[in-house]
Amino acid sequence: MTARVSGALHSRFGARLLIAILILAFAGSIAWRTTAPAEAGRRYDVPRSSALEAKLGVRFVQAAVVADGGIVELRYTVLNAEKASKFQRNVHKPPVLHSDKRQGALYRTALMRQGHELRPGQDYYILYLNNKHAVRPGETMSIDVGVETLTDVPVR
């Protein structure tokens, strides 16, 4: 083989190798970005209470500590728009949150309202000031709504 033919073969092989490496790197980066984090593999189940859901017209679906630990976001799904509207309008007696590990209650809230009509199946949330970081991720808490208390709610 001449040097010219040998160089052409090496450059074609090198180009193909480079393209293959780039394709593998691209596929690897997509797989890495779309793979769920370790905690996403764990189930997240909020306890349910049919009596509480019937009374309030909502189902609590998530509790999460956000804003560098200063806020607790309590998400709920509307089941019955009429009852949920009453629940949401009661700004003077919102649900009270209690950590299962620490003293203190969270009751200072800001309600998320989208318009005047609540839609069944739609998620809404209440934000709580997390005094002294009483509620922490990875722990459990209770939601006291006056008529009933929902216990062992996991906090994200």
C-alpha positions as CSV (number, residue, x, y, z in Angstrom):
1,M,0.0,0.0,0.0
2,T,1.1,3.4,-0.7
3,A,1.3,6.1,1.9
4,R,-1.5,8.0,0.2
5,V,-3.9,5.0,0.3
6,S,-2.9,4.1,3.8
7,G,-3.6,7.7,4.9
8,A,-7.0,7.7,3.3
9,L,-8.0,4.5,5.0
10,H,-6.8,5.8,8.4
11,S,-8.6,9.1,7.9
12,R,-11.9,7.3,6.9
13,F,-11.5,4.9,9.9
14,G,-10.7,7.9,12.2
15,A,-13.8,9.8,10.9
16,R,-16.0,6.8,11.4
17,L,-14.6,6.3,14.9
18,L,-15.1,9.9,15.8
19,I,-18.7,9.8,14.5
20,A,-19.4,6.6,16.5
21,I,-18.0,8.2,19.7
22,L,-20.0,11.3,19.2
23,I,-23.2,9.3,18.7
24,L,-22.5,7.2,21.8
25,A,-21.8,10.3,23.8
26,F,-25.0,12.0,22.6
27,A,-27.1,8.9,23.4
28,G,-25.4,8.6,26.8
29,S,-26.2,12.2,27.6
30,I,-29.8,11.8,26.7
31,A,-30.1,8.7,28.8
32,W,-28.5,10.4,31.7
33,R,-30.8,13.4,31.5
34,T,-34.0,11.4,31.2
35,T,-33.2,8.9,33.9
36,A,-35.2,9.7,37.0
37,P,-33.3,10.5,40.2
38,A,-33.0,7.7,42.9
39,E,-35.8,9.2,45.0
40,A,-38.2,9.2,42.1
41,G,-38.0,5.4,42.1
42,R,-39.6,5.3,45.5
43,R,-43.3,5.4,45.8
44,Y,-44.9,8.6,47.2
45,D,-48.2,7.8,48.7
46,V,-50.2,10.3,50.8
47,P,-52.7,8.6,53.1
48,R,-56.4,9.1,52.1
49,S,-59.5,9.7,54.1
50,S,-62.8,9.2,52.4
51,A,-64.6,11.0,55.2
52,L,-62.3,14.0,54.8
53,E,-62.6,14.0,51.0
54,A,-66.4,13.9,51.3
55,K,-66.5,16.7,53.7
56,L,-64.0,19.1,52.0
57,G,-64.3,18.0,48.4
58,V,-60.5,17.8,48.1
59,R,-57.8,15.1,48.2
60,F,-54.3,16.0,49.6
61,V,-51.7,14.7,47.2
62,Q,-48.4,16.2,48.2
63,A,-46.5,18.0,50.9
64,A,-43.1,19.5,50.0
65,V,-40.6,21.8,51.6
66,V,-39.5,24.5,49.1
67,A,-37.8,27.9,49.1
68,D,-34.7,26.7,51.0
69,G,-36.8,25.2,53.7
70,G,-38.8,28.3,54.5
71,I,-42.1,27.3,52.8
72,V,-44.2,24.1,52.9
73,E,-46.3,23.6,49.8
74,L,-49.5,21.5,50.4
75,R,-51.0,20.3,47.1
76,Y,-54.6,19.1,46.8
77,T,-56.8,17.9,43.9
78,V,-60.4,19.1,43.7
79,L,-62.9,16.3,43.8
80,N,-66.1,18.4,44.3
81,A,-65.9,22.0,43.1
82,E,-68.7,23.3,45.4
83,K,-67.2,21.8,48.6
84,A,-63.7,22.7,47.5
85,S,-64.7,26.4,47.0
86,K,-66.0,26.5,50.6
87,F,-62.8,24.9,51.8
88,Q,-60.7,27.4,49.9
89,R,-62.7,30.4,51.0
90,N,-62.2,29.6,54.6
91,V,-59.0,31.7,54.9
92,H,-59.4,32.2,58.7
93,K,-59.3,28.4,59.4
94,P,-56.9,26.8,57.0
95,P,-55.6,23.3,57.7
96,V,-52.9,23.3,60.4
97,L,-49.7,21.3,59.7
98,H,-47.9,19.5,62.5
99,S,-44.5,17.7,62.2
100,D,-44.4,14.2,63.6
101,K,-40.9,14.9,65.1
102,R,-41.0,18.5,66.3
103,Q,-43.2,20.8,68.3
104,G,-45.0,23.7,66.7
105,A,-47.8,24.2,64.2
106,L,-47.8,25.7,60.7
107,Y,-50.8,27.9,60.2
108,R,-49.7,31.1,58.3
109,T,-50.8,30.5,54.7
110,A,-51.2,31.9,51.3
111,L,-53.8,30.3,49.1
112,M,-53.3,29.7,45.4
113,R,-56.4,30.8,43.6
114,Q,-56.9,30.6,39.9
115,G,-60.0,32.6,39.0
116,H,-63.3,32.0,40.8
117,E,-64.2,28.5,39.6
118,L,-62.4,25.4,40.8
119,R,-62.3,22.5,38.4
120,P,-62.6,18.9,39.5
121,G,-59.4,17.0,38.8
122,Q,-57.3,20.3,38.9
123,D,-54.5,20.6,41.4
124,Y,-54.2,23.7,43.7
125,Y,-51.9,24.4,46.6
126,I,-51.6,26.2,49.9
127,L,-48.2,27.7,50.9
128,Y,-47.3,27.7,54.6
129,L,-44.5,29.7,56.4
130,N,-42.3,26.9,57.8
131,N,-41.5,28.4,61.2
132,K,-38.1,27.3,62.5
133,H,-38.0,24.6,59.8
134,A,-40.5,22.5,61.8
135,V,-41.4,20.4,58.8
136,R,-38.5,18.8,57.0
137,P,-38.1,16.7,53.9
138,G,-38.0,12.9,54.4
139,E,-40.1,13.1,57.5
140,T,-43.9,12.8,58.1
141,M,-46.5,15.3,59.3
142,S,-50.2,15.5,60.0
143,I,-52.8,17.8,58.4
144,D,-55.4,19.0,60.9
145,V,-58.5,20.3,59.1
146,G,-60.7,20.6,62.2
147,V,-63.2,17.8,61.4
148,E,-60.4,15.3,61.0
149,T,-56.7,14.9,61.0
150,L,-54.8,13.2,58.2
151,T,-51.6,11.6,59.7
152,D,-48.4,10.1,58.4
153,V,-48.2,12.4,55.4
154,P,-44.7,12.1,53.8
155,V,-42.9,15.3,53.2
156,R,-40.8,15.7,50.1
